[in-house]
Amino acid sequence: MARLPNAKLSDFGKLVQFLKKSLPPTTWLNVSSGDRRSNPYGPLRGSSRIEALGILRQFKYFFLANFSRPASDRCLYRAIRRHGVANIVEIGMGSGRRARRMIQLASCGNSIVRYTAIDPFESRDAESAPGLSIKEAYQHLRPTGAAIQLVPGDPLSALTRVANSLTGTDLLVVTLDADWESLRHAWRYVPRMLHRRSLVYVEEPGGNGEGSRFVRLALGEVNRLAESQPRLHRKAA
């Protein structure tokens, strides 16, 4: 058995190499291409191929749930696996790395995965954390095969437009990249998106200014936030 690499590695590929060294050669035949130049045994087929893919999925989940960075995201990955999440809404997409990982994990247990991001995209101001344009975000997530919906704007303006189309949301993730002043008024749209088993996670700054953490909100707390915000009345033109 090969020696387990440093648990702090952020590169999943290096841990895959560890598995390749640890498992019998026939387990690591070229699953996708069947290239006999690199695979003298021939391509995996049938149950052997399914078994190999299952090993990869299990290991990827194990890595993301226990060793991925940032550590604050791990609870989201565990929740996706534990609750069979298929429909994800993220307010504040950031770099898109977390989004791609969430989709990949959700795809392991569901044939159809829906991901919606609410983010400023091009309208992000200079003082905000770096992010993606809509084109970059789509290019980043398209290979996942999920149904991708990218909604530009602050939480209030975006949810005003699309909340009714997001019913059945399994997981709502609110990050520190979100516009929190706008979000304060947008909570009233959230309950209509959720069902009784929905999960809501909100990112908070960590103690002593170190990192952050995700806190799960009970649905009763979500309803309280929704009811506590007065409706904004637009002035007539």
N, C-alpha and C positions, 0 to 999 in steps of 0.2 A: 504494500500500500504506500502510495506517495505521501510525502509530508504535506499537511494542509498549509496552504499559503497564508500569509498575514491576513487576519480577519478584517483589517481596516482597508483592504483593497477596494477601490471604487470601480474597478474595471471588471465587469462580469466575465469578459472573455478570458481573463487570467484564471478565474476559478473554473471555467469550463475546461481549460487546459489541465487543471488538476484532476478533474474527473476523467479525462482522456487517459491520463497516466494511471489512474486508480482502477479503472474497470477493464474487463477483458477486451481484447481487440475487436471481437465480433460484435460487441455492444456499440462500438463507435464506427461502424461502417458509414460510408457517405450516404446519409439518409435521403438527400434531395436529388443529387445528380447521378449517382451510380457510376461515377468515373472510376474505372478499374485501374487506371494508372496510379491513383492514390489509394485505391481500395482493392487489394488483391482478392478479397473475399466476395466481391460483387455487392450490388445495392441491397439494402434491407427491404424486405417486403412483408406484407401481411402483419401478423401479430408481433414479429420482431421489430418492425419499423414503429408500430404503435407503442411498443414498450420503450424503445429508445427515446421517442418524442416525449413520452410520459416522464421519463427520468429527467429530461431537460427542463420540462415545465416545473416539476417538483423542486428541482435544484434552484431554478431561477426564483421561484417563490421564496424558498428558504433564504436565499441571499438577500433579496429585497426586504424581507420581513425582519431580518436580523442584522445585516451588515451594511446596508445601503446608506449613502449620505445624500442629504442631511438626515440625521437620525429622527427628526420630528416627523418625517413622512412615513415611517415604518408602520405606524398605527393605521394609516390609510390602506396600505397594502394588505395588512392582516384583515382589516374589515372587509375589503373587497372579496378576499378568498373565503372568509368565514360566512358571509351573508349572501354570496352569489350575486354580487352587484353587476348589473348590465347597463343601466342608464345613469350616466355621471354628468353633473353640472359643476363647473369650476368657475368661481368668480375671482379673477386675478390669476392669469395663466403663467405669468413670469417667463422663464426660459423655455417652457414646454417639456422639460425632462420629466417632471412628475406626471404630467398628462399622458405622455407616451407610456410610461411604466404602468400607470393605472389601467390604461386601455389594454395593454398586453396581458395583465393579470386577469382582468375581467373576461378577456377573450378565451382564457383557458377553460372557463366553465359555461360559456354562452356562445351560441352561433351568431348572434347579432348583438353588437355593442353600440350604444349611442353615447357620444361625448359632445357636450356643449361648453364652449368657453365664452365668458363675458369678460371683456378686457378692452382697454383703450386702444390697443394696437397702435396705429399711426398717430393717433391724437395724444399719446402719452407725453406728458410734459418733461422738460429737461431734468427736473429735480427728482423724478421717479426712478425706481430701479430699472435697469435695462430690461427690455422685452422684445417681442417679435412683431413684425408687421403681419397683416392678415395673410399675405402670400407666403411668407416664411413659415407661419404657423401651419398653414395647410400643407405645405411641402413636407414639414416635419412629421405630421400626423397621418398623412395619406397612406404611407406604407403599412399602417396598422390594420387596414381593412375595415375600420369602424365607420359608422355613419357620423360624420363630423359636421358640427354647426358652430360657426364662429360669429359671435354677436358683438360688434364694436359699440363702445360707449361706456358710461358709468353704470353702476348697478341699477339705479333708479330708472334711467331712460331705457336701458336694455330690458329689464324685467317688465316695464310697462308695455313693451312691444311683444315680448315672447313668452311671458309666464304661462299663458293659457295653452301654449303648445308644448310645455315641458311637464305636463302631468305624467305621473308614473316615475318620477325621478327616484332612483334608489339611493344615490349618494350625492349630497351637496357639500362642496368643499369651498370654504371662504378663506382666502389667504390674505396675508399682510400686504400683498400687491394691490388689493382692492381699494377703491375710494370709500373710506369708511363713513364720511359724512353723507355721501349719497346712499350708502348701504343702510344707514340709520332710517332713512325714509322708505327704503325698498323692501324691508322685511314684510310689509303687509301683503306683498305679492307671493311670498314664499309658501305659505300653507297650501295654496291651491295646486302647487307643484308636487306635493308630497303625498305618500300613502302611509298607512299605519306602521309599516316596517321600514320606512325611510331612515337614513342615517344623515345627520348634519354635523359636520366638523368645522370648527372655526379656529384659525391660527391666531395665537397670542404671542407677544414677546416673551422670551424666557427670563428667568430671574437673573438679577445682577447684569442685565443687558447682554446676556450670553444666549445666542441662538433664539429658537422659538419652539413652540409646542402646539399641537392640535388638541383642542378640547371638544368633546362630543356634547352637543346640546340635545336635551330631551325635547320631544315634540311639543310638550306643554310649554317649555321655555320659548320655543320658536313662536308659538301662538301668542304668548305674552308679549314678545317683542313686536309682533305684527299688530296687536291691538293697542299698544302703547304709543304708536306713532300717529300723529294727526295727518289727515290727508292734506296734500298741498293743492291749493286752488290756483289754477292759472288765470292770469289777468286777461280780460277780453282784449282782442287786438283793436 
